[in-house]
Amino acid sequence: MTTDPVPTVREVVAALDGRYPRAWAEQWDRVGLVLGEFDAPVRRVLCVVDCVPETVEQAVDAGADLIVAHHPLLLRGVSSVAPDTYKGRIVHRLIKADVALYVAHTNADVANPGVSDALAARLDLTTLRPLVPAEGAAAGAGRGIGRVGELAEPVTLGRFADLAARRLPPTAAGVRAAGDPERLIRTVAVCGGAGDGFLGAATAAGVDAYLCADLRHHPASEHLAEGGPALLDVAHWASERPWLDELAAWLRTDLGVDTLVSDLDTDPWTVHAVSRTLKESRT
């Protein structure tokens, strides 16, 4: 009787670096292995959007040897990881529990398939192309920020917002839409994560609607006033959570490791209340 060899942290990191090369990341980004012993075995992986105390405990409770996170834990320089600091406590907990940490961030955003492909798939978009084609090391092969696709049948903005709310992971924030609720939507641009930096690209792409996270008041207002596509604003976590399923499936198939996906909502907004007058006006 033979058993498949258990990959090491080094081997899993090499595979992840091959799928999401670090050279594809933005210069300001911090991706790759954050901590962990290279020769330690990896029998189970937990995929998360955010490496926070709650997802770390989830990994420990599940017996995971490695966390693959989307958002960097140590994006900006630190002078200490002392246990009386927020990030220091996370680092100490991971090391003591023998859990390695790997990050794929903007290099996973531009990948094909990447974060926005998974988001587009949740919304049934087809014939995908990059919203902003990648340049430099990541250029070519359909890579880039965001995706532009088509719905099989046009729907109103109101119905498309309902579709997004049903298909994306539930959050307190839900889905907000800006524009005429009866506007017909056929072509859609999406961007996993913060997306108001690409409002101009969505307009240039000629789409009917643009869905992303973290839209701000003034950029959104000015975009609509200038005739840009309708907007849909979703929770940051919800826009990136779909990618974890694709990542986990690849890890299981290519590396043969047991892989779990965290459904722990790490969006900071936990309460959503609609004003009574607005509720009454809709009834």
Secondary structure, DSSP 8 states (H G I E B T S, - for coil): -------BHHHHHHHHHHHS-GGGS-TT---EEEE--TTSB-SEEEEES---HHHHHHHHHHT-SEEEESS-SS-S--S---TTSHHHHHHHHHHHTT-EEEE--HHHHHSSS-HHHHHHHHTT-EEEEEEEE--GGG-STT-EEEEEEEEEEEEEHHHHHHHHHHHS---SS-EEEES-TT-EEEEEEEEEEE-GGGHHHHHHTT-SEEEEE---HHHHHHHHHTT--EEEEE-HHHHHHHHHHHHHHHHHHHH--EEEE------S-------HHHHHHT-
